[in-house]
Amino acid sequence: MLPEFLRPANYALILVLALGSAAAQAQQPPAGNYPFVYILDANGIIVQGPERTNVIPLWPVRSCFGWSVVVPGPDREVDLVEIQQLSGKTRFDSGPGIVVNADSDTTTRHVRQRTEDGRLQGVWCVNDADPPGQYKYKIHIDGQFRAEFTYCAVRFPPGQPIDLKSLACKNNFEGS
């Protein structure tokens, strides 16, 4: 299930909050596949984003990142396989359908998930063991490869102000 603020029905609200403009209410939900990042405050309230970017500030609990993939056809349950490979060893949450490899740098998540308005999304939040560097996500839906997203995870001092819109990966990684 998608977090409430990421549900397609809330895209107009997100745009209004992010842009502060009545004109944003007329915007349509985003098209295509894309990566996104958002920042939370100490109370778990979004203070920045979600922004279409692939730069992840390594702020434990405060930085969350994800992907959104178009799934053609009517809304339905699909088989999702998400392969997440990080630049080094970390600590992963485990649960049903999640397998962590022996090096603790890759997970494979198998779930049945319902599409919403023709989309699937996945979200992860940074923990204190996540390494800097390149993160890759490969998305398979109903046995077919659908998208790959490459992020760069960067350490920023915790108090340093940043603007997600202005960040870019050094190697210009781009999703999908």
C-alpha contacts under 8 A as a table, 3 or more apart, distances in Angstrom:
res1	aa1	res2	aa2	distance
1	M	113	Q	7.48
1	M	114	R	7.69
2	L	6	L	6.18
2	L	7	R	6.01
2	L	121	Q	6.94
2	L	122	G	7.76
3	P	6	L	5.48
3	P	7	R	6.64
4	E	7	R	5.48
4	E	10	N	7.58
5	F	10	N	6.03
5	F	11	Y	7.80
5	F	14	I	7.23
6	L	10	N	6.60
6	L	11	Y	7.10
7	R	10	N	5.50
7	R	11	Y	7.03
7	R	116	E	7.41
8	P	11	Y	5.32
8	P	29	P	6.48
8	P	116	E	7.03
8	P	117	D	6.45
9	A	12	A	7.40
10	N	13	L	5.17
10	N	14	I	6.25
11	Y	14	I	5.05
11	Y	15	L	6.21
11	Y	28	Q	7.70
11	Y	29	P	5.78
11	Y	30	P	7.97
12	A	15	L	5.11
12	A	16	V	6.15
12	A	24	A	6.66
12	A	25	Q	5.21
12	A	26	A	7.30
12	A	27	Q	6.29
12	A	28	Q	7.22
12	A	29	P	7.30
13	L	16	V	5.06
13	L	17	L	6.16
13	L	25	Q	7.14
14	I	17	L	5.19
14	I	18	A	5.98
14	I	50	P	7.89
15	L	18	A	4.98
15	L	19	L	5.66
15	L	20	G	7.59
15	L	24	A	5.73
15	L	25	Q	7.18
15	L	27	Q	7.76
16	V	19	L	5.27
16	V	20	G	5.03
16	V	21	S	5.61
16	V	22	A	6.65
16	V	24	A	5.36
16	V	25	Q	6.17
17	L	20	G	5.25
17	L	21	S	7.90
18	A	48	Q	7.86
18	A	49	G	7.00
19	L	24	A	6.94
20	G	24	A	7.79
21	S	24	A	5.50
21	S	25	Q	7.64
22	A	25	Q	5.62
22	A	26	A	7.95
23	A	26	A	5.87
23	A	27	Q	7.56
24	A	27	Q	5.28
31	A	70	V	7.63
32	G	69	V	6.79
32	G	70	V	6.01
33	N	67	W	7.45
33	N	68	S	5.51
33	N	69	V	4.52
33	N	70	V	6.01
33	N	147	A	7.44
33	N	175	G	7.55
33	N	176	S	5.99
34	Y	52	R	6.64
34	Y	67	W	5.78
34	Y	68	S	5.47
34	Y	69	V	6.84
34	Y	149	F	7.79
34	Y	175	G	5.88
34	Y	176	S	6.48
35	P	52	R	5.70
35	P	53	T	5.91
35	P	54	N	5.83
35	P	65	F	7.48
35	P	66	G	5.74
35	P	67	W	4.29
35	P	68	S	6.38
35	P	149	F	6.68
35	P	175	G	5.96
36	F	50	P	5.94
36	F	51	E	5.23
36	F	52	R	4.33
36	F	53	T	5.08
36	F	54	N	6.28
36	F	65	F	5.63
36	F	66	G	5.37
36	F	67	W	5.98
36	F	68	S	7.93
37	V	49	G	6.41
37	V	50	P	5.30
37	V	51	E	5.45
37	V	52	R	6.66
37	V	53	T	6.14
37	V	54	N	6.91
37	V	55	V	7.36
37	V	56	I	6.62
37	V	63	S	7.21
37	V	64	C	5.73
37	V	65	F	4.22
37	V	66	G	6.43
37	V	164	L	7.71
38	Y	46	I	6.88
38	Y	47	V	7.77
38	Y	48	Q	5.60
38	Y	49	G	4.38
38	Y	50	P	4.44
38	Y	51	E	6.38
38	Y	63	S	6.04
38	Y	64	C	5.46
38	Y	65	F	6.35
38	Y	164	L	7.91
39	I	46	I	5.74
39	I	47	V	5.82
39	I	48	Q	5.12
39	I	49	G	6.51
39	I	50	P	7.75
39	I	62	R	5.44
39	I	63	S	4.71
39	I	64	C	6.35
40	L	43	N	7.47
40	L	44	G	5.17
40	L	45	I	5.15
40	L	46	I	4.37
40	L	47	V	5.50
40	L	48	Q	7.13
40	L	61	V	7.73
40	L	62	R	4.61
40	L	63	S	6.38
40	L	64	C	7.89
41	D	44	G	5.35
41	D	45	I	5.44
41	D	46	I	6.43
41	D	47	V	6.20
41	D	62	R	6.26
42	A	45	I	7.47
42	A	62	R	7.27
44	G	62	R	7.45
46	I	49	G	7.10
48	Q	51	E	7.79
48	Q	163	D	7.98
48	Q	164	L	7.38
49	G	164	L	7.28
51	E	164	L	6.68
51	E	165	K	6.77
53	T	164	L	7.30
53	T	165	K	7.35
53	T	167	L	7.73
53	T	168	A	7.60
54	N	150	T	6.92
54	N	151	Y	4.56
54	N	152	C	6.36
54	N	168	A	7.54
54	N	169	C	7.31
54	N	173	F	7.25
54	N	174	E	6.88
54	N	175	G	7.33
55	V	151	Y	5.81
55	V	152	C	5.10
55	V	153	A	5.97
55	V	154	V	7.11
55	V	164	L	7.74
55	V	167	L	6.42
55	V	168	A	6.22
55	V	169	C	6.06
56	I	63	S	6.94
56	I	64	C	7.62
56	I	65	F	6.85
56	I	151	Y	6.95
56	I	152	C	6.10
56	I	153	A	4.57
56	I	154	V	6.09
57	P	63	S	6.26
57	P	153	A	5.97
57	P	154	V	5.18
57	P	155	R	5.94
57	P	156	F	6.24
58	L	63	S	6.69
58	L	126	V	6.31
58	L	127	N	7.96
58	L	130	D	7.35
58	L	132	P	7.26
58	L	153	A	6.13
58	L	154	V	5.69
58	L	155	R	5.02
58	L	156	F	6.70
59	W	62	R	5.50
59	W	63	S	5.46
59	W	126	V	6.43
59	W	127	N	7.52
59	W	128	D	7.62
59	W	155	R	7.52
59	W	156	F	7.58
59	W	158	P	6.65
60	P	63	S	6.40
60	P	125	C	7.43
60	P	126	V	4.81
60	P	127	N	4.39
60	P	128	D	5.08
61	V	64	C	7.38
61	V	125	C	5.95
61	V	126	V	5.54
61	V	127	N	5.88
62	R	125	C	7.38
62	R	126	V	7.22
63	S	125	C	5.79
63	S	126	V	5.69
64	C	123	V	6.84
64	C	124	W	5.61
64	C	125	C	3.96
64	C	126	V	6.04
65	F	123	V	5.64
65	F	124	W	5.54
65	F	125	C	6.19
66	G	121	Q	7.01
66	G	122	G	5.27
66	G	123	V	4.19
66	G	124	W	6.09
67	W	121	Q	5.50
67	W	122	G	5.51
67	W	123	V	6.81
67	W	149	F	7.46
68	S	119	R	6.68
68	S	120	L	5.77
68	S	121	Q	4.36
68	S	122	G	6.80
69	V	119	R	5.51
69	V	120	L	5.35
69	V	121	Q	6.32
69	V	146	R	7.72
69	V	147	A	7.25
70	V	118	G	5.83
70	V	119	R	4.57
70	V	120	L	6.63
71	V	115	T	7.24
71	V	118	G	5.07
71	V	119	R	5.26
71	V	120	L	6.93
72	P	118	G	5.95
73	G	118	G	6.82
74	P	118	G	6.74
75	D	114	R	6.91
75	D	115	T	5.07
75	D	116	E	5.93
75	D	117	D	6.37
75	D	118	G	5.79
76	R	114	R	5.33
76	R	115	T	5.60
77	E	112	R	6.20
77	E	113	Q	5.29
77	E	114	R	4.09
77	E	115	T	6.34
78	V	112	R	5.50
78	V	113	Q	5.55
78	V	114	R	6.17
78	V	115	T	7.35
78	V	141	I	6.58
78	V	142	D	5.91
79	D	110	H	7.23
79	D	111	V	5.98
79	D	112	R	4.70
79	D	113	Q	6.55
79	D	141	I	5.62
79	D	142	D	4.82
79	D	143	G	7.34
80	L	109	R	7.74
80	L	110	H	5.82
80	L	111	V	5.37
80	L	112	R	5.98
80	L	113	Q	6.63
80	L	139	I	7.25
80	L	140	H	5.85
80	L	141	I	4.80
80	L	142	D	6.50
81	V	108	T	6.84
81	V	109	R	5.52
81	V	110	H	4.70
81	V	111	V	6.69
81	V	139	I	5.97
81	V	140	H	5.02
81	V	141	I	6.45
81	V	143	G	7.96
82	E	108	T	5.74
82	E	109	R	5.13
82	E	110	H	6.80
82	E	137	Y	6.69
82	E	138	K	5.77
82	E	139	I	4.83
82	E	140	H	6.43
83	I	106	T	7.17
83	I	107	T	5.81
83	I	108	T	4.52
83	I	109	R	6.45
83	I	136	K	7.92
83	I	137	Y	5.50
83	I	138	K	5.10
83	I	139	I	6.63
84	Q	106	T	5.43
84	Q	107	T	5.23
84	Q	108	T	6.41
84	Q	135	Y	7.27
84	Q	136	K	5.82
84	Q	137	Y	4.63
84	Q	138	K	6.75
85	Q	105	D	5.89
85	Q	106	T	4.34
85	Q	107	T	6.68
85	Q	135	Y	5.70
85	Q	136	K	5.15
85	Q	137	Y	6.45
86	L	89	K	7.37
86	L	105	D	5.25
86	L	106	T	6.21
86	L	131	P	7.59
86	L	133	G	7.62
86	L	134	Q	6.36
86	L	135	Y	4.45
86	L	136	K	6.50
87	S	105	D	6.92
87	S	131	P	6.55
87	S	132	P	6.97
87	S	133	G	5.41
87	S	134	Q	5.35
87	S	135	Y	6.02
88	G	104	S	7.70
88	G	105	D	5.28
88	G	130	D	7.91
88	G	131	P	6.00
89	K	103	D	6.34
89	K	104	S	4.95
89	K	105	D	4.51
89	K	129	A	7.96
89	K	130	D	7.50
89	K	131	P	7.17
90	T	104	S	5.83
90	T	105	D	5.99
90	T	129	A	5.10
90	T	130	D	5.15
90	T	131	P	6.82
91	R	104	S	6.87
91	R	127	N	7.67
91	R	129	A	5.97
91	R	130	D	7.18
92	F	100	V	7.41
92	F	104	S	7.58
92	F	107	T	7.94
94	S	98	I	5.84
94	S	99	V	7.28
94	S	100	V	7.62
95	G	98	I	5.56
97	G	108	T	7.93
97	G	109	R	5.37
97	G	110	H	4.85
97	G	111	V	6.01
98	I	107	T	6.56
98	I	108	T	5.69
98	I	109	R	4.34
98	I	110	H	6.47
99	V	107	T	5.45
99	V	108	T	5.26
99	V	109	R	6.41
100	V	104	S	6.02
100	V	105	D	7.60
100	V	106	T	5.92
100	V	107	T	4.45
100	V	108	T	6.67
101	N	104	S	5.40
101	N	105	D	6.80
101	N	106	T	5.59
101	N	107	T	6.21
103	D	106	T	7.44
104	S	107	T	7.78
113	Q	120	L	7.80
114	R	120	L	7.50
115	T	118	G	5.66
115	T	119	R	5.20
115	T	120	L	5.29
116	E	119	R	5.33
116	E	120	L	6.73
126	V	130	D	6.47
127	N	130	D	5.66
131	P	153	A	7.40
132	P	152	C	7.37
132	P	153	A	4.82
132	P	154	V	5.30
132	P	155	R	6.46
133	G	152	C	5.40
133	G	153	A	5.11
133	G	154	V	6.70
134	Q	150	T	6.79
134	Q	151	Y	5.72
134	Q	152	C	4.62
134	Q	153	A	6.28
135	Y	150	T	5.67
135	Y	151	Y	5.04
135	Y	152	C	6.11
135	Y	153	A	7.12
136	K	148	E	7.06
136	K	149	F	5.69
136	K	150	T	4.55
136	K	151	Y	6.37
137	Y	148	E	5.48
137	Y	149	F	5.10
137	Y	150	T	6.49
138	K	145	F	7.53
138	K	146	R	7.85
138	K	147	A	5.95
138	K	148	E	4.46
138	K	149	F	6.62
139	I	145	F	6.06
139	I	146	R	5.63
139	I	147	A	5.18
139	I	148	E	6.17
140	H	143	G	5.84
140	H	144	Q	5.13
140	H	145	F	4.26
140	H	146	R	5.39
140	H	147	A	7.23
141	I	144	Q	5.29
141	I	145	F	6.50
141	I	146	R	6.48
147	A	175	G	7.84
147	A	176	S	4.92
148	E	175	G	6.12
148	E	176	S	4.85
149	F	174	E	6.71
149	F	175	G	3.95
149	F	176	S	5.35
150	T	173	F	5.80
150	T	174	E	6.07
150	T	175	G	5.60
151	Y	169	C	7.80
151	Y	173	F	6.48
151	Y	174	E	7.47
151	Y	175	G	7.70
152	C	169	C	6.03
152	C	173	F	7.45
156	F	160	Q	6.73
157	P	160	Q	5.32
162	I	166	S	7.99
163	D	166	S	5.50
163	D	167	L	6.82
164	L	167	L	5.43
168	A	172	N	6.68
169	C	172	N	4.91
169	C	173	F	6.06
170	K	173	F	7.80
